[in-house]
Amino acid sequence: MTTPSIDEFRTEVTAFLDANAERKPEAKAFVWGEGDDDVAMFEEVDPETERQRLAEAKAWRAKRYDAGLGYITGAAEYGGRELPAAYERLYAGLEARYAVPNQSFFGIGLGMVAPTIKDHAQPHVKARYLPAMYRGDLVGCQLFSEPGAGSDLAGLQTRAERDGDEWVVTGQKVWTSGAQYSDIGEVICRTDPDLPKHKGLTGFVVDMRAAGVDVRPLRQMTGGASFNEVFFNEVRVPDDHRLGEVNQGWSVALTTLMNERASIGAGGGGGGMGLADVTRLAQMLRHFGRSDDATLRDELMRLYTGFQVAKLTNQRALDKIRAGQLPGPEMSIAKLALTRNLTGTGEFVARVLGPRLTADTGEWGTFAWSKLVCGTPGMRIAGGTDEVLRNIVGERVLGLPKEPGIDSTSPFKDLLKN
Ligand SMILES: Cc1cc2nc3c(=O)[nH]c(=O)nc-3n(C[C@H](O)[C@H](O)[C@H](O)COP(=O)(O)OP(=O)(O)OC[C@H]3O[C@@H](n4cnc5c(N)ncnc54)[C@H](O)[C@@H]3O)c2cc1C
């Protein structure tokens, strides 16, 4: 396969986009009261609209893939172009200038599940799933959290028991984003309850339409239902769908979690970047006649500073990834900054809007903010909670002693006995 130069690739991508999508109009400067006032953290649409958007997203992904632009960095045997990551970034930058269907349906599957399949599945399983995932024919979800295992993921209880060439999976997962439209999932199960908890786990690729998989939506306080409970009732999974060796599932889970942090960092822009220049907030102050309020002005400047610092921290982490290094605690710091800035934005908005935030009067730019305020707590939990990330920063950046825990090797451990 010949490698095009980056300029040849730009020409190829531009020709593809020109032929298949409309260019977005030039972004206009934000003016209070004009355009869309949506600032929601999570997309929440009715099931019919979701089905329609998924079909559009899949059609776009297929078009991209069939043109040789769906798996730019992937191996040729799995439908990839074998091009360096810079080509992928160039594609993303060029595509952002065009109005294409929202691709967020593929975030978890391509951002986390596919890289794990690539690293841990058998070749024929990779050949079956990777091309189909990158073409958008299959959507993937992440089945890790359980009612009793989130931050302490290794405590999970869903069982997989061997039966000849198959495994029988029984248990419950929870908070599974996108399970309602996913075709496959990456599930981590306990395969040996007698081993220490990190050692008795195994990962599998599971068919979300298999007999015994029961997906039930969970309604969030924002009104939508973007995640689910997933029950496994003696679901049969072929042994060749195992990811890695038996009882080595912890390293499989870590592959996924590393990719999760990297994709949150890359997508999050280090601080709700849609709000980052605080223009919207400054215009809100002016619109409601509060521009002279010294406390609010001070708060606005603090937010501006927070967003700028987050942007630079995030940039540093992304530069590391681009240079082929593993991101370190920067990702934890970037995610903490994201949630701190969003929480601060919600508090600022609540002070300015007062009761307008809670009552839908139809007034532009008021009640719409309730979606951000109600969505931010979810962001503080997903992909590592604020508290857990602070522990990481405390231990790895500040060199503080390890947090005492039931199975930690903390220096305080002996003090906690009895
Ligand atoms: C929007 C959203 C999407 C999600 N999508 C998925 C998904 O697709 N797939 C999936 O598997 N999971 C998903 N999750 C689940 C998410 O990974 C877990 O909610 C998260 O890991 C926290 O686990 P938990 O809810 O069990 O809370 P717990 O771990 O029980 O934590 C409860 C509280 O205790 C605190 N805490 C826990 N341990 C410590 C500690 N050592 N030190 C200090 N404080 C601590 C936490 O910070 C938190 O405040 C999603 C969650 C959200 C909010």
Ligand as a Chemical Component Dictionary entry (heavy atoms), coordinates in Angstrom:
data_LIG
# 
_chem_comp.id                   LIG 
_chem_comp.type                 NON-POLYMER 
_chem_comp.pdbx_formal_charge   0 
_chem_comp.three_letter_code    LIG 
# 
loop_
_chem_comp_atom.comp_id 
_chem_comp_atom.atom_id 
_chem_comp_atom.alt_atom_id 
_chem_comp_atom.type_symbol 
_chem_comp_atom.charge 
_chem_comp_atom.model_Cartn_x 
_chem_comp_atom.model_Cartn_y 
_chem_comp_atom.model_Cartn_z 
_chem_comp_atom.pdbx_ordinal 
LIG C1  C1  C 0 -22.737 9.624  32.453 1  
LIG C2  C2  C 0 -22.167 8.307  32.867 2  
LIG C3  C3  C 0 -21.880 7.348  31.911 3  
LIG C4  C4  C 0 -21.350 6.107  32.288 4  
LIG N1  N1  N 0 -21.111 5.173  31.329 5  
LIG C5  C5  C 0 -20.634 3.962  31.694 6  
LIG C6  C6  C 0 -20.443 2.938  30.714 7  
LIG O1  O1  O 0 -20.721 3.122  29.531 8  
LIG N2  N2  N 0 -19.980 1.731  31.132 9  
LIG C7  C7  C 0 -19.661 1.476  32.441 10 
LIG O2  O2  O 0 -19.212 0.374  32.734 11 
LIG N3  N3  N 0 -19.844 2.418  33.394 12 
LIG C8  C8  C 0 -20.326 3.645  33.049 13 
LIG N4  N4  N 0 -20.539 4.615  34.007 14 
LIG C9  C9  C 0 -20.287 4.268  35.406 15 
LIG C10 C10 C 0 -19.075 4.942  36.018 16 
LIG O3  O3  O 0 -17.893 4.367  35.520 17 
LIG C11 C11 C 0 -19.193 4.753  37.549 18 
LIG O4  O4  O 0 -20.361 5.420  37.962 19 
LIG C12 C12 C 0 -17.998 5.318  38.254 20 
LIG O5  O5  O 0 -16.875 4.514  38.032 21 
LIG C13 C13 C 0 -18.237 5.440  39.786 22 
LIG O6  O6  O 0 -18.668 4.225  40.311 23 
LIG P1  P1  P 0 -19.970 4.140  41.238 24 
LIG O7  O7  O 0 -21.088 4.843  40.535 25 
LIG O8  O8  O 0 -20.152 2.714  41.588 26 
LIG O9  O9  O 0 -19.635 4.984  42.535 27 
LIG P2  P2  P 0 -18.714 4.522  43.746 28 
LIG O10 O10 O 0 -17.437 3.992  43.230 29 
LIG O11 O11 O 0 -19.522 3.649  44.647 30 
LIG O12 O12 O 0 -18.448 5.893  44.446 31 
LIG C14 C14 C 0 -19.385 6.509  45.336 32 
LIG C15 C15 C 0 -18.726 7.733  45.937 33 
LIG O13 O13 O 0 -17.575 7.344  46.706 34 
LIG C16 C16 C 0 -16.422 8.014  46.246 35 
LIG N5  N5  N 0 -15.256 7.129  46.332 36 
LIG C17 C17 C 0 -15.165 5.856  45.851 37 
LIG N6  N6  N 0 -13.925 5.365  46.081 38 
LIG C18 C18 C 0 -13.213 6.340  46.692 39 
LIG C19 C19 C 0 -11.873 6.445  47.172 40 
LIG N7  N7  N 0 -11.004 5.442  47.050 41 
LIG N8  N8  N 0 -11.491 7.623  47.740 42 
LIG C20 C20 C 0 -12.368 8.676  47.860 43 
LIG N9  N9  N 0 -13.664 8.629  47.430 44 
LIG C21 C21 C 0 -14.065 7.484  46.849 45 
LIG C22 C22 C 0 -16.715 8.378  44.809 46 
LIG O14 O14 O 0 -15.938 9.479  44.378 47 
LIG C23 C23 C 0 -18.190 8.715  44.873 48 
LIG O15 O15 O 0 -18.390 10.025 45.301 49 
LIG C24 C24 C 0 -21.080 5.842  33.658 50 
LIG C25 C25 C 0 -21.362 6.820  34.629 51 
LIG C26 C26 C 0 -21.922 8.028  34.236 52 
LIG C27 C27 C 0 -22.222 9.035  35.315 53 
# 
loop_
_chem_comp_bond.comp_id 
_chem_comp_bond.atom_id_1 
_chem_comp_bond.atom_id_2 
_chem_comp_bond.value_order 
_chem_comp_bond.pdbx_ordinal 
LIG C1  C2  SING 1  
LIG C2  C3  SING 2  
LIG C2  C26 DOUB 3  
LIG C3  C4  DOUB 4  
LIG C4  N1  SING 5  
LIG C4  C24 SING 6  
LIG N1  C5  DOUB 7  
LIG C5  C6  SING 8  
LIG C5  C8  SING 9  
LIG C6  O1  DOUB 10 
LIG C6  N2  SING 11 
LIG N2  C7  SING 12 
LIG C7  O2  DOUB 13 
LIG C7  N3  SING 14 
LIG N3  C8  DOUB 15 
LIG C8  N4  SING 16 
LIG N4  C9  SING 17 
LIG N4  C24 SING 18 
LIG C9  C10 SING 19 
LIG C10 O3  SING 20 
LIG C10 C11 SING 21 
LIG C11 O4  SING 22 
LIG C11 C12 SING 23 
LIG C12 O5  SING 24 
LIG C12 C13 SING 25 
LIG C13 O6  SING 26 
LIG O6  P1  SING 27 
LIG P1  O7  DOUB 28 
LIG P1  O8  SING 29 
LIG P1  O9  SING 30 
LIG O9  P2  SING 31 
LIG P2  O10 DOUB 32 
LIG P2  O11 SING 33 
LIG P2  O12 SING 34 
LIG O12 C14 SING 35 
LIG C14 C15 SING 36 
LIG C15 O13 SING 37 
LIG C15 C23 SING 38 
LIG O13 C16 SING 39 
LIG C16 N5  SING 40 
LIG C16 C22 SING 41 
LIG N5  C17 SING 42 
LIG N5  C21 SING 43 
LIG C17 N6  DOUB 44 
LIG N6  C18 SING 45 
LIG C18 C19 SING 46 
LIG C18 C21 DOUB 47 
LIG C19 N7  SING 48 
LIG C19 N8  DOUB 49 
LIG N8  C20 SING 50 
LIG C20 N9  DOUB 51 
LIG N9  C21 SING 52 
LIG C22 O14 SING 53 
LIG C22 C23 SING 54 
LIG C23 O15 SING 55 
LIG C24 C25 DOUB 56 
LIG C25 C26 SING 57 
LIG C26 C27 SING 58 
# 
